[in-house]
Amino acid sequence: MQCKRCGKRVAKYFRSTSGEVLCELCLRDGIYKQVRKYLTLYNVVKRGHSVLYVARPDRVPESVVSLSILKRFVKALNLKLYLLVPRNVESVFKEFEGVAESIIKYELLLKPLTWLELVKCLDMLSVEMCRKLGCQVALTPLFRDEMTLFAVLGLLEAAPHIFSEALPVKRGNGISLARPFYYVFSSDIVALAYLNGAYLDYESPVRLSEQECVVVKHVYGILWRSRELMYSSRKSVELLQNVVLANKATCRYCLAKTSMDPCPICGSLLAKSQQGLYRTSD
């Protein structure tokens, strides 16, 4: 079967979000355009900025592929790029040594973590490293379906500090925590990682909480079957976010909107570990 978009190459992937069968190059180009749309609409990165890219320890192959897409924007905007990568898999990021100013290894000391705790840990680490390195923006590859589930979790628990994780960007203290893959489904990145042979064996630090398991089991299937629900409702969700998060304080650690500072999850994480939550090579 030929690629539906270019009509030249053999199709290798059925993209459920668009109903197209695509070749690898057209899939990559489609993801690139979605990232470009995000960067244009939310204006989080400006020419010459120093940016920090945070590779996720629970999605290592996807983090590699995501970075390969962002690399085009790094060159086009003359960005000063710093990489923050998990210590046990740093070798897979060596291909980016010529693009990055430096590659900093990190290790999470508290394991296992729930899905939400992991995101909070990475955001806390991002804020700290941005301050140390003088970066204006931290880029984390969170995907549209994941962020929609965070919105559902936040609504179920009436928790603004959880709901905040569905925002396209969190800002505070001169730092922006940006989600450049805000319009990208995780399945597209997973497919691209497989097609690029980027998959490898590694241990994920995540263990879903009971509430996260319920949401994933009952909500994910509904969202996945409805492209319209996942995409067309985005503006309504953003409007709801603005209402829910209005007049809330900002957590100094993860920049989430919250009724208290630090937010409950950051406070809980800090209380759990007397040795700290992470260590870096910096």
Beta strands, then each sheet from edge to edge (+ up, - down):
strand 1: 13-15
strand 2: 20-22
strand 3: 50-54
strand 4: 80-86
strand 5: 102-108
strand 6: 137-139
strand 7: 169-172
strand 8: 175-178
strand 9: 249-250
strand 10: 257-258
strand 11: 278-280
sheet 1: 1+ 2-
sheet 2: 7+ 8- 6- 3- 4- 5- 11+
sheet 3: 9+ 10-
end
